[in-house]
Amino acid sequence: MHFLESLVAKDLEAGKINKVVTRFPPEPNGYLHVGHAKSICLNFGLAQRFGGDCHLRFDDTNPEKESDEFIQAIQADVRWLGFEWAGDVRYASSYFQQLYDWACYLIDQGLAYVCDLSAEEARTYRGTLTEPGRNSPYRERSVEENRALFASMRAGEFEDGAKVLRAKIDMASPNMNLRDPILYRIRRVVHHQTGSEWVIYPTYDFAHGQGDAIEGITHSICSLEFEDHRPLYDWFINNLPVPSEPHQYEFGRLNLNYTVTSKRKLKQLVDEGVVAGWDDPRMPTIAGMRRRGYSPAAIRTFCDMIGVTRSDGTVDVAMLEHAVRDDLNNNAPRAMAVLNPLTVTLTNLSEDHKEIVMSPNHPQNEALGERELVFTQQVVIDADDFREEANKKFKRLVLGKRVRLRNAYVIEAYDVIKDAEGQVVEVLAKVIENTVGADPEDGIKPKGVIQWVSKSEGGRATIRLYDRLFTQAEPEADGDFMAVVNPNSLVVIERAYVEPSLLAATPEQAFQFEREGYFVADRFDHSAGAPVFNRTIGLRDTWQEGA
């Protein structure tokens, strides 16, 4: 039981609350990333564990950067991870009138004032971490003047940036967030929910806690970056006639190595064409991980593995990859694909030879059943699985030697056909009879087992080999994360061969390609006529092996 679970349990036991109500409150200004996945699992998980509710609320106070695209994507992400919110989707913008009324209440109590300082002047007056701020020359305006000016702001009588409404707290506070923070700004921006109804918008700090109070949130859980904002959160709750008194608690945010999660930097990767979009499989967004082939179960397992603490830290991305690999190893059916095809002609079979051989879909999970493979005179193998000559360490196909084709016959290569440049384009081999599921009767055993696909019965597919997006564990260490983008983070193979069962794969269906790794049928680009598979992850952690 982590510290937040203990805290909630104590509150329930003490009768401090009757029902747990949490919330997940993203700003709809980008796609959710892996750090948000931890917050989703935490907030929804707490509600589930204690029989409470979790709200999905969009804190949409900055319409310049927000859009309905992000709202729809976030809802899809939450549902895909396996959670459902209580009631309807909620919006901070639904509370704009109440927030305006409460701002007027603060003015009436002498706790808020309209300030005319420019942004640059306000920064000067604010002070520094070692020096106190100075009171604005507009701080002592009368209640009546502030009321009239705020109403004029609401009516659109001033230009953007001409005035702001500030809370009157303490310009000498060591906590910079308490130095008369801004409550409202003038912004003539069409809002995705309220249209042109408002020309002033509340700040996140003012809207967030009051949204919690309106919704009866009992535990407002934030990442540690909001710890310094908690005194301001409490100040608003204590000084407004809110219907409930929520409390804020903080936990350590999720940071992964080889990853950036800043929305601004993720947007830069998208805008500069480094990736193909927010859902590019190399992105740490939930949509990207989904398209990469990560399962919701694997992500939830990873969030459980890293736990919930009161301190920030960086988690090795290998932990996430381990959770993904373990999930796929247990649940992904096996199939065969040849990424670098080389034709093998089995000369002791007729051209029209077609023979069914059976193959298990999972070596340890009989419940996944088996499938039919068609064995024909011509098959393709991976070119790296053949050598004209090789030492004893090479356990694949060599001229004069034998190898087993997975779940099928043992074959023996005896000659090659080369093109004008001297490259091998075809291997001539013969089938060793009676070797399906059995060793050769002459006692000469094969050197290894390789994957194969019937050249006539299989089909062509596009294979995208994805890898980590950055070459350094700390992409931002030297300041320019764009300088350490991995140039080999995506390799596209246009004409691989895949076995017939893969031609019928449905979007988002995952497989282990024998000896190649785990792959998923792309959720958007894949179709029966033009299959596209994304590599989710390799069979082993090659980054650790190469370290």
FIDODO-87324 format. One line per field, with one value per residue (C-alpha): chain; z, y, x. Coordinates in nm, 4 decimals. Each point is the difference from the previous one (the first is absolute). Layout:
! residues N
chain: c(A|...)
Z: c(Z|...)
Y: c(Y|...)
X: c(X|...)
END
This chain:
! residues 547
chain: c(A|A|A|A|A|A|A|A|A|A|A|A|A|A|A|A|A|A|A|A|A|A|A|A|A|A|A|A|A|A|A|A|A|A|A|A|A|A|A|A|A|A|A|A|A|A|A|A|A|A|A|A|A|A|A|A|A|A|A|A|A|A|A|A|A|A|A|A|A|A|A|A|A|A|A|A|A|A|A|A|A|A|A|A|A|A|A|A|A|A|A|A|A|A|A|A|A|A|A|A|A|A|A|A|A|A|A|A|A|A|A|A|A|A|A|A|A|A|A|A|A|A|A|A|A|A|A|A|A|A|A|A|A|A|A|A|A|A|A|A|A|A|A|A|A|A|A|A|A|A|A|A|A|A|A|A|A|A|A|A|A|A|A|A|A|A|A|A|A|A|A|A|A|A|A|A|A|A|A|A|A|A|A|A|A|A|A|A|A|A|A|A|A|A|A|A|A|A|A|A|A|A|A|A|A|A|A|A|A|A|A|A|A|A|A|A|A|A|A|A|A|A|A|A|A|A|A|A|A|A|A|A|A|A|A|A|A|A|A|A|A|A|A|A|A|A|A|A|A|A|A|A|A|A|A|A|A|A|A|A|A|A|A|A|A|A|A|A|A|A|A|A|A|A|A|A|A|A|A|A|A|A|A|A|A|A|A|A|A|A|A|A|A|A|A|A|A|A|A|A|A|A|A|A|A|A|A|A|A|A|A|A|A|A|A|A|A|A|A|A|A|A|A|A|A|A|A|A|A|A|A|A|A|A|A|A|A|A|A|A|A|A|A|A|A|A|A|A|A|A|A|A|A|A|A|A|A|A|A|A|A|A|A|A|A|A|A|A|A|A|A|A|A|A|A|A|A|A|A|A|A|A|A|A|A|A|A|A|A|A|A|A|A|A|A|A|A|A|A|A|A|A|A|A|A|A|A|A|A|A|A|A|A|A|A|A|A|A|A|A|A|A|A|A|A|A|A|A|A|A|A|A|A|A|A|A|A|A|A|A|A|A|A|A|A|A|A|A|A|A|A|A|A|A|A|A|A|A|A|A|A|A|A|A|A|A|A|A|A|A|A|A|A|A|A|A|A|A|A|A|A|A|A|A|A|A|A|A|A|A|A|A|A|A|A|A|A|A|A|A|A|A|A|A|A|A|A|A|A|A|A|A|A|A|A|A|A|A|A|A|A|A|A|A|A|A|A|A|A|A|A|A|A|A|A|A|A|A|A|A|A|A|A|A|A|A|A)
Z: c(0.0000|-0.1074|0.2039|-0.1833|0.0512|0.3703|0.0180|-0.1678|0.2213|0.3128|-0.1185|-0.0560|0.3300|0.1916|-0.1654|-0.1511|-0.3298|-0.0881|-0.3576|-0.1943|-0.2975|-0.2096|-0.3365|-0.3017|-0.1229|-0.3195|-0.1942|-0.3573|-0.1579|-0.1251|0.0071|0.3266|0.0611|0.2168|0.3036|-0.0327|-0.0156|0.3524|0.1176|-0.1684|0.1623|0.3364|0.0036|-0.1547|0.1938|0.3366|-0.0816|-0.1049|0.3048|0.2475|-0.1862|-0.0904|-0.3143|-0.2286|-0.2172|-0.3359|-0.0109|-0.2658|0.1602|-0.3152|0.1032|-0.2828|-0.3283|-0.2110|0.0330|0.0405|-0.2514|-0.0305|-0.1643|0.3294|0.1978|-0.2115|0.0071|0.3790|0.0487|-0.2335|0.1916|0.3390|-0.1290|-0.1801|0.3244|0.1453|0.2058|-0.0066|0.1721|0.2215|-0.1655|-0.3003|-0.1137|0.1954|-0.1061|0.1993|-0.2633|0.1285|0.3223|-0.1593|0.1311|0.3529|-0.0122|-0.1154|0.2858|0.2489|-0.1427|0.0662|0.3540|0.0563|-0.1262|0.2404|0.2861|-0.0885|-0.1080|-0.3719|-0.2158|-0.3632|-0.0922|-0.2987|0.0130|-0.3253|0.0012|0.0098|0.2826|0.1962|-0.0221|0.1436|0.2857|0.0761|0.1404|-0.0025|0.2037|0.2291|-0.0101|0.0951|-0.2522|0.0086|0.0146|-0.3261|-0.0136|-0.0794|0.3040|0.2133|-0.2453|0.1669|-0.0123|-0.2121|-0.2528|-0.0222|-0.0482|-0.2815|-0.1713|0.0229|-0.1498|-0.2828|-0.0536|-0.0238|-0.2494|-0.2293|0.0468|0.0295|-0.2323|0.0610|0.2679|0.1101|0.3427|0.2191|0.3178|0.2812|0.3420|0.2877|0.2135|0.0880|-0.2300|0.2586|0.0258|-0.0501|-0.2138|-0.3361|-0.0717|0.2823|-0.1329|-0.1191|-0.2691|-0.3113|0.0042|-0.3380|-0.3280|-0.3004|-0.3033|-0.3087|-0.1005|-0.1112|0.2509|-0.1238|0.2477|0.0718|-0.3345|0.0232|0.3229|0.2027|-0.0672|0.3417|0.1154|0.3471|0.0639|0.0640|0.3670|0.0581|-0.1920|0.1125|0.3725|-0.0402|-0.2575|0.2592|0.2576|-0.2355|-0.0778|0.3596|-0.0629|0.3217|-0.1084|-0.2612|-0.1034|-0.1930|-0.0939|0.2190|-0.2274|0.1494|0.3614|0.0140|-0.1344|0.2896|0.2327|-0.2771|-0.0542|0.3725|0.0054|-0.2617|0.1786|0.3320|-0.1404|-0.2276|0.0837|-0.1754|0.0466|0.1169|0.1214|-0.2094|0.0904|-0.2315|0.0292|-0.2082|-0.1360|-0.1953|-0.3744|-0.2447|-0.1897|-0.2441|-0.1425|-0.3797|0.0032|0.0074|0.1285|-0.0140|-0.2156|-0.1520|-0.1048|-0.1219|-0.2084|-0.1400|-0.1105|-0.1782|-0.1496|-0.1357|-0.1574|0.2139|0.0618|-0.2026|0.2617|0.3651|-0.0407|-0.1716|0.1553|0.1133|0.2097|0.3767|-0.0405|0.0949|-0.3601|-0.1224|0.2382|-0.1097|-0.3647|0.0897|0.1340|0.3753|0.1732|0.2690|0.2379|-0.0536|0.0696|0.3141|0.1158|-0.0559|0.2051|0.2808|-0.0263|0.0479|0.2916|0.1446|0.2052|0.1325|-0.1984|-0.3653|-0.1758|-0.3358|-0.0883|-0.2439|-0.3163|0.0053|0.2794|-0.2326|-0.2778|0.2379|0.0881|-0.3697|-0.0947|0.2844|-0.0942|-0.3669|0.0745|0.1921|-0.2283|-0.3568|-0.2474|-0.2029|-0.3737|-0.2625|-0.2074|-0.2166|-0.0042|-0.2380|-0.2345|-0.1898|-0.2182|0.0704|-0.2668|0.1252|-0.3153|0.1087|0.0282|-0.2970|-0.1016|0.1038|0.3341|0.2822|0.3381|0.3236|0.3118|0.3365|0.2271|0.3598|0.0498|0.3337|0.1285|0.3636|-0.0458|-0.1614|0.0398|-0.2902|-0.2288|-0.3184|-0.3608|-0.3426|-0.1994|-0.3674|-0.0959|-0.3670|-0.2378|0.0406|0.3390|0.1155|0.2919|0.1437|-0.2009|0.3262|0.0678|-0.2929|-0.0681|-0.2758|0.2544|0.3745|0.3184|0.2526|0.1991|-0.2842|0.0843|-0.3111|-0.3660|-0.1689|-0.3299|0.0700|0.3416|0.1384|0.1853|0.1110|-0.1277|0.3050|0.0554|-0.3402|-0.1781|0.0336|-0.3198|-0.1381|-0.2317|-0.2861|-0.2445|-0.0623|-0.2872|-0.0180|-0.1865|-0.2259|0.3064|0.1616|0.2649|0.1002|-0.1158|0.0406|0.1993|-0.1356|0.2647|0.0546|0.2562|0.2302|0.0005|0.3084|0.2148|0.1008|0.3769|-0.0255|-0.0464|-0.3303|-0.0238|-0.1026|0.3349|-0.1429|0.2055|-0.1083|0.1350|0.1004|-0.0587|-0.2179|-0.0980|-0.3479|-0.2082|-0.3085|-0.2925|-0.1758|0.3016|0.2150|-0.0766|-0.0068|0.2919|0.1148|0.3206|0.2087|0.2362|0.2826|0.2584|0.2779|-0.1194|0.1743|0.0138|0.3472|0.3301|0.0911|-0.3248|0.1665|0.1862|-0.2465|-0.0668|-0.3588|0.0042|-0.3784|-0.0434|0.1431|-0.2044|-0.1078|-0.3817|-0.0021|0.2108|-0.3028|-0.2780|-0.2544|-0.1857|-0.2922|-0.1339|0.2769|-0.0241|0.2633|0.0484|-0.1116|0.3507|0.0284|-0.3140|0.1945|0.3081|0.1317|0.0979|0.3444|0.0025|0.1526|-0.0938|0.0726|-0.3302|0.0558|0.0743|-0.1005|0.2860|0.0888|-0.2606|-0.0272|-0.2995|-0.0362|0.1257|-0.2892|-0.2976|0.0179|-0.2321|-0.1506|-0.3367|0.1325|0.3388|0.2159|0.3184|0.2589|0.2122|0.3604|0.1595|-0.0569|0.1609|0.2198|0.1346|-0.2607|0.1499|0.3230|-0.1931|-0.1977|0.3073)
Y: c(0.0000|0.3305|0.3201|0.1383|-0.3239|0.0153|0.3605|-0.0697|-0.3051|0.2085|0.2744|-0.2544|-0.1762|0.3273|0.1051|0.3045|-0.0950|-0.2341|-0.0706|0.0393|0.2349|0.0559|0.1658|-0.0103|0.3615|0.0318|0.3210|-0.0790|0.1551|-0.3165|-0.3773|-0.1851|-0.1609|-0.2794|0.2296|0.0628|-0.3763|-0.0230|0.2752|-0.1689|-0.3340|0.1709|0.2114|-0.2558|-0.2793|0.1697|0.0519|-0.3629|-0.1387|0.1926|-0.0190|0.3666|0.2118|0.1545|0.2982|0.0902|0.3778|0.2103|0.3044|0.2010|0.3514|0.0684|-0.0223|0.1262|-0.3389|-0.2280|-0.1867|-0.2545|-0.2373|-0.0247|-0.0391|-0.2966|-0.1571|0.0251|-0.1663|-0.2815|-0.0449|-0.0272|-0.2557|-0.1977|-0.0275|-0.1707|0.2744|0.1740|0.3294|0.0677|0.1979|0.2249|0.1496|0.3196|0.3297|0.2899|0.2180|-0.1198|0.1860|0.3285|0.1937|-0.1364|0.0808|0.3541|0.0391|-0.1212|0.2427|0.2768|-0.1362|0.0339|0.3585|0.0733|-0.1462|0.2221|-0.3085|0.0709|0.3012|0.1028|0.0691|0.2043|-0.1005|-0.1349|-0.3514|0.1378|0.2395|-0.2761|-0.2154|0.2839|0.0578|-0.3706|-0.0239|-0.3087|-0.3129|0.1973|0.3414|0.0820|0.1521|0.3497|0.0890|0.1036|0.3708|-0.1152|-0.2281|0.2445|0.0746|0.0117|-0.2892|0.2088|0.0900|-0.3622|-0.1194|0.2475|-0.0744|-0.3758|0.0351|0.2049|-0.2726|-0.2495|0.2232|0.0163|0.3703|-0.0435|-0.1381|-0.3378|0.0298|0.3478|-0.1138|-0.3109|-0.0929|-0.0994|-0.1511|0.2211|-0.2325|0.0830|0.1472|-0.0798|-0.3694|-0.2366|-0.2074|0.1755|-0.1471|0.2127|0.3307|0.1321|-0.2639|0.0744|-0.1247|0.1284|0.1128|0.1697|-0.2276|0.0396|-0.3648|-0.2218|-0.2843|-0.3529|-0.0391|0.3489|0.1656|0.3806|0.0288|0.1016|0.2407|-0.0560|-0.3377|-0.1258|-0.1313|-0.3672|0.0646|0.1785|-0.2462|-0.3268|-0.0032|0.1563|-0.2647|-0.2593|0.1694|0.0185|-0.3703|-0.1115|-0.1427|-0.1471|-0.0621|0.2315|-0.1857|0.1873|-0.0581|0.1548|0.3020|0.1317|-0.0292|0.3704|0.0793|-0.1750|0.3070|0.1945|-0.2879|0.0115|0.3824|-0.0040|-0.2772|0.1853|0.3371|-0.0957|-0.1309|-0.3298|-0.2951|-0.2419|0.0056|-0.2240|-0.0556|-0.0252|-0.2763|-0.0458|-0.3007|-0.0450|0.0389|-0.2638|0.0805|-0.2533|-0.0053|0.0085|0.2034|0.3555|0.0656|0.3782|0.0786|0.2914|-0.2275|-0.2740|0.2629|0.1091|-0.3578|-0.0041|0.3489|-0.0541|-0.3334|-0.2087|-0.2279|-0.0540|0.1365|-0.0141|-0.3696|-0.0932|-0.3341|0.1579|0.2600|-0.0527|0.0982|-0.2513|0.0144|-0.0670|-0.2902|-0.1460|0.0211|-0.1514|-0.3044|0.0545|-0.1447|0.1795|-0.2872|0.0458|0.3737|-0.0545|-0.2664|0.2415|0.2684|-0.2538|-0.1013|0.3515|0.0734|0.3331|0.2049|0.3514|0.0620|0.0554|-0.2352|-0.1395|-0.3502|-0.2151|-0.0404|-0.3637|-0.0545|0.1067|-0.2146|-0.2960|0.0339|0.0193|-0.2929|-0.2170|0.0702|-0.0792|-0.3101|-0.1413|0.1111|0.0659|-0.2864|-0.1031|0.0475|0.0069|0.2906|0.0335|0.3540|-0.0517|-0.2721|-0.2468|-0.2627|-0.3670|-0.2480|-0.3540|-0.1885|-0.3409|0.1385|0.0636|0.3557|-0.0507|-0.1612|0.1223|-0.1641|0.1055|0.0037|0.0999|0.2559|0.0915|0.3631|0.0072|-0.2592|0.0354|0.0890|-0.2759|0.2115|0.2161|-0.3019|-0.0685|0.1104|-0.1498|0.0802|-0.0868|-0.1555|0.0472|-0.0564|0.3566|0.1651|0.3130|0.0154|0.2934|0.0679|0.0242|-0.3639|-0.1277|-0.0232|-0.1763|-0.0751|0.0478|-0.1180|-0.2305|0.2905|0.0844|-0.2084|0.0699|-0.1019|-0.0662|-0.1719|-0.3693|0.0328|-0.0375|0.2219|-0.0431|0.2280|0.0872|-0.2630|-0.1510|-0.1983|-0.0242|0.1213|-0.0210|0.2651|-0.1142|0.2924|0.3695|0.2249|0.3419|0.3203|0.1939|0.1673|-0.3327|0.0300|-0.3142|0.0361|-0.3593|-0.3034|-0.3499|-0.2564|-0.3266|-0.1137|-0.2819|-0.2238|-0.1003|0.2763|0.1938|-0.0325|-0.2568|-0.0171|-0.1296|-0.3758|0.0010|0.1501|0.3224|0.2655|0.3608|0.2776|0.2328|0.1219|0.2983|0.1727|-0.0217|0.1053|-0.1647|0.2268|-0.0678|-0.0282|0.2768|0.3697|0.3237|0.2428|0.3272|-0.0364|0.3034|-0.0568|0.2522|0.0669|0.2510|0.3578|0.1281|-0.1337|0.1379|-0.0991|0.3679|0.1725|0.3412|-0.0214|0.2205|0.2343|-0.0999|-0.3169|0.0217|-0.0588|-0.3523|-0.1268|-0.3570|0.0006|-0.3704|0.0267|-0.1104|-0.2389|-0.0921|-0.3325|0.0202|-0.3553|-0.2515|-0.3369|-0.1063|-0.3262|-0.0232|0.0351|0.3458|0.1130|-0.0417|0.1888|0.2748|0.3465|0.0049|-0.3774|-0.0895|-0.2836|-0.1321|-0.0362|-0.3025|0.1114|0.3599|0.1592|0.1103|0.1791|0.1506|0.0584|0.3783|0.1331|0.2442|-0.1131|-0.3765|-0.1766|-0.3464|0.1297|0.1981|-0.1322|0.2253|-0.1219|0.2155|-0.1477|0.0400|-0.1257|-0.2492|-0.3416|0.1205|0.3311|0.0685|0.3432|-0.1613|-0.2619|0.2711|0.2057)
X: c(0.0000|0.1569|-0.0234|-0.3054|-0.1923|0.0847|-0.1101|-0.3342|-0.0589|0.0604|-0.2347|-0.2755|0.0624|-0.0040|-0.3250|0.1691|-0.1619|-0.2856|0.0991|0.3225|-0.0255|0.3121|0.0467|0.2272|0.0180|0.2106|0.0344|-0.1109|0.3094|0.1684|-0.0114|0.0467|0.3392|0.1350|0.0168|-0.3717|-0.0517|0.1407|-0.2365|-0.2971|0.0799|0.0477|-0.3161|-0.2329|0.1686|-0.0573|-0.3658|-0.0392|0.1781|-0.2125|-0.3321|-0.0028|-0.0232|0.2572|-0.0927|0.1476|0.0217|0.1655|0.1604|-0.0516|0.0996|0.2465|-0.1944|0.2920|0.1707|-0.3024|-0.2128|-0.2777|0.2514|0.1871|-0.3242|-0.1096|0.3468|0.0229|-0.3392|0.1064|0.3263|-0.1724|-0.2480|0.2704|0.1961|-0.3063|-0.1653|-0.3378|-0.0759|-0.2985|-0.2775|0.0497|0.3283|0.0518|0.1571|0.1406|-0.1663|-0.3376|0.0821|0.1078|-0.3022|0.0454|0.3720|-0.0803|-0.2451|0.2601|0.2541|-0.2538|-0.0392|0.3756|-0.0144|-0.2856|0.2050|0.2947|0.1973|0.0341|0.0760|0.0345|0.3627|0.1211|0.3670|0.1405|0.1388|0.3533|-0.0802|-0.1731|0.3128|0.2055|-0.2438|-0.0211|0.3508|0.2224|0.0528|0.2325|-0.1694|-0.3601|-0.2347|-0.1496|-0.3646|-0.1580|-0.0886|-0.3555|-0.0276|-0.1999|-0.2773|-0.3389|-0.2425|-0.2344|0.2717|0.1180|-0.3569|-0.0589|0.3324|-0.0524|-0.3461|0.1524|0.2587|-0.2841|-0.1806|0.3007|0.0713|0.3785|0.2635|0.1626|0.2653|-0.1094|-0.1152|-0.0101|-0.1828|0.2355|-0.0533|0.1180|0.2113|0.3636|0.2639|0.2672|-0.0854|0.2945|-0.2383|-0.0101|-0.3457|-0.1453|0.1318|-0.3340|-0.0563|-0.2041|-0.3594|-0.1251|0.1531|-0.1597|0.0174|-0.2127|0.0171|-0.2867|-0.0359|-0.0648|-0.2868|-0.1341|0.0685|0.0238|-0.2000|0.3045|0.2862|0.1570|0.1231|0.0935|0.3490|0.0583|0.0839|-0.3298|-0.2174|0.1560|-0.0713|-0.3410|-0.0908|0.0977|-0.2228|-0.2980|0.0302|0.0498|0.3457|0.1392|0.3587|0.1494|0.3118|0.2715|0.3616|0.2700|0.0453|-0.3258|0.1179|0.0909|-0.3477|-0.1767|0.0030|-0.1746|-0.2448|-0.0813|-0.0222|-0.2747|-0.1903|0.0250|-0.1037|-0.2886|-0.3495|0.0674|-0.2400|0.2711|0.3592|0.2241|0.3639|0.2979|0.2576|0.3141|0.1878|0.3206|-0.0514|0.1152|0.3188|0.1443|0.3495|0.0417|-0.3225|-0.1336|-0.3515|-0.0244|-0.3045|0.1900|0.2844|-0.2313|-0.1774|0.3365|0.0718|-0.3360|0.0240|0.3523|-0.0887|0.2355|-0.2986|-0.3160|-0.2393|-0.1010|-0.0826|0.3268|0.1080|0.3277|-0.1798|-0.0502|-0.3646|-0.2663|-0.1238|0.3536|0.0519|-0.3320|0.1008|0.3383|-0.1820|0.0265|-0.3033|-0.2036|0.0818|0.3742|-0.0199|-0.2075|0.2469|0.2875|-0.1759|-0.0433|0.3660|0.1362|-0.2329|-0.1104|0.2468|0.0451|0.3195|0.0769|0.2362|0.0903|-0.1149|0.1934|-0.2063|0.1147|-0.2555|-0.2792|0.1423|0.0236|-0.3690|-0.0892|0.2229|-0.1303|-0.3618|0.0585|0.2051|-0.2948|-0.2804|0.1182|-0.0483|0.3040|0.0291|0.2720|0.1225|0.3084|0.1338|0.2921|-0.1309|0.2146|-0.1687|0.0643|-0.1119|-0.0531|0.0862|-0.1272|-0.3537|-0.2271|-0.0875|-0.3629|0.0846|-0.2233|0.0110|-0.1632|0.2155|-0.1383|0.1613|-0.0913|-0.0940|0.1824|0.2489|-0.1150|-0.3667|-0.2043|-0.3147|0.1196|-0.0348|0.1914|-0.0005|0.0578|0.3114|0.0279|0.3323|0.0923|0.2909|0.1230|0.0340|0.1762|0.2397|0.1882|0.3158|0.1947|-0.0905|0.2072|0.3746|0.1806|0.2722|0.0015|0.1679|-0.1606|-0.1436|-0.2417|-0.3054|-0.2008|0.0003|0.3357|0.0780|0.0342|-0.1636|-0.3492|-0.2438|-0.3587|-0.2713|-0.2097|-0.2767|0.0722|0.2712|0.3721|0.1657|0.3526|0.1480|0.2222|0.0369|-0.0731|-0.0995|0.1660|-0.0762|0.2380|0.1579|0.0719|-0.2699|-0.1893|-0.3599|-0.1167|0.1013|-0.0542|-0.0785|-0.1776|-0.2514|0.1045|-0.3042|-0.1961|0.1454|-0.3123|0.0141|0.2801|0.3765|0.1443|0.0028|0.3665|0.0978|0.1465|-0.1753|-0.0603|0.2226|-0.2822|-0.3564|-0.0955|-0.3243|-0.1436|-0.2993|-0.1455|0.0811|-0.3299|-0.2322|0.1464|-0.0303|0.1908|-0.0152|0.1514|0.1970|0.0917|0.2889|-0.0337|0.2679|0.0617|-0.0353|0.3135|0.3543|0.0753|-0.1566|-0.0415|-0.1012|-0.0223|0.3307|0.1898|-0.2902|-0.0818|-0.2074|-0.0448|0.3734|-0.0259|-0.2944|0.0753|0.0416|-0.0886|-0.3144|-0.2031|0.1010|-0.2675|0.0081|-0.2384|-0.0157|0.0381|-0.1749|-0.2524|-0.1827|-0.3661|-0.1456|0.1538|-0.1794|-0.3252|0.1240|-0.2251|0.1248|0.1654|0.0445|0.3363|0.2368|0.3418|0.1802|0.2224|0.3578|-0.0772|-0.1930|-0.3512|-0.2097|-0.3456|-0.2252|-0.0143|-0.3335|-0.0383|0.2084|-0.0521|-0.2437|-0.0307|0.1116|0.2971|0.1116|0.2181|0.1665|0.1778|0.2754|-0.1033|0.3193|0.2782|0.0191|0.2859|0.1245|0.2677|0.0717|0.1192|0.1936|0.1759|0.0860)
END
